[in-house]
Amino acid sequence: MLKPTFRTLSRLLGVALVLGLAPGVFAASGPTDWHMDSFEADLHDQPSMQRGANTYMNYCIGCHSLKFQRYQRTADDLGIPDNVAKELLIHTGQKIGEHMVSAMPGEKAKAWFGAPPPDLTMVTRTRGGEWLYNYLRAFYLDDSRPLGVNNKVFPNVGMPHVMLDVQGVVRSGCAQVPMIASNGGERRDPLVAGKTLTEEKCGELVLDENSGKQTPEEFDQTIYDLVNFMTYVGEPYALERQRIGVYVLLFLVILFGFAYLLNREYWKDVDH
């Protein structure tokens, strides 16, 4: 019979810890040539998710369903009173207990866009929040495309830029960007203290000044709130799972202590 050693028990505990952390470790997004800004979801920020839910219902639910999520569950989790949810979130004539389904007929959507718009309940689980955050900020005008726009993160995507009026007119062109030295830091003009040198780089996104309802900073915050909400939708039980996981790991640590003491007591006479 194999003797259960302290090392074996340590390995078992290590496996349990890895499994507990696995959902965060293995979340990844597909590769892209476009420079990706970082994104970190904050599921404790209810106001952000509330704003994101409002943005989704005004700009996205017309085409993209969240068919695995219910209005009632969303309102309860985000601290939105039912009367407010009915007034501001439900624009499809549905009841608050129903799933969040788009009113767009599938056949007409296929005729308009070439394929029915996908359900987005799990998009942050499959693509990653960082990918989605950058994708929604990377649309630009392209007259060669059927819908008049293209995207730097997802080239030739068959989706209109539904938030064009909010962001403003964005073009792909040349812009002045900071020059990066070979040591990784910004190269500065030795003759003018504090002045960062720039160089012209083409293929960048250039915003027509004052063409949108929001400033670039405000639009970035709007997209952050939207992706934060969609991250919640992808796993509504995330915070509850994390809270329970802490107790499970504490239980395993205590159990490990008792198992170690029992193992030492059990093999004490055998060893001698």
VENVEN-V816737 format. One record per backbone hydrogen bond with DSSP energy under -1.0 kcal/mol. CO is the residue of the C=O (numbers start at 1). NH is the residue of the N-H. If there is no record, write none. Layout:
co	nh
CO	NH
CO	NH
//
This chain:
co	nh
5	9
6	10
7	11
8	12
9	13
10	14
11	15
12	16
13	17
14	18
15	19
16	20
17	21
21	24
21	25
22	26
42	45
44	46
45	49
46	50
47	51
48	52
49	53
50	54
51	55
52	56
53	57
54	58
55	59
56	60
56	61
60	63
60	64
65	120
66	69
69	100
70	74
71	75
72	76
73	77
74	78
75	80
81	85
82	86
83	87
84	88
85	89
85	90
95	98
96	72
98	71
99	101
100	66
105	109
106	110
107	111
108	112
109	113
110	114
120	123
122	126
123	127
128	132
129	133
130	134
131	135
132	136
135	138
138	152
140	150
142	145
145	148
148	142
150	140
154	157
157	159
160	162
161	164
163	167
164	168
165	213
166	214
169	208
170	141
171	206
173	204
175	201
177	199
179	187
181	184
185	181
187	197
192	195
195	189
197	179
199	177
201	175
204	173
206	171
208	211
215	219
216	220
217	221
218	222
219	223
220	224
221	225
222	226
223	227
224	228
225	229
226	230
227	231
228	232
229	233
230	234
232	235
235	238
237	241
238	242
239	243
240	244
241	245
242	246
243	247
244	248
245	249
246	250
247	251
248	252
249	253
250	254
251	255
252	256
253	257
254	258
255	259
256	260
257	261
258	262
259	263
260	264
261	265
262	266
263	267
267	271
268	272
//
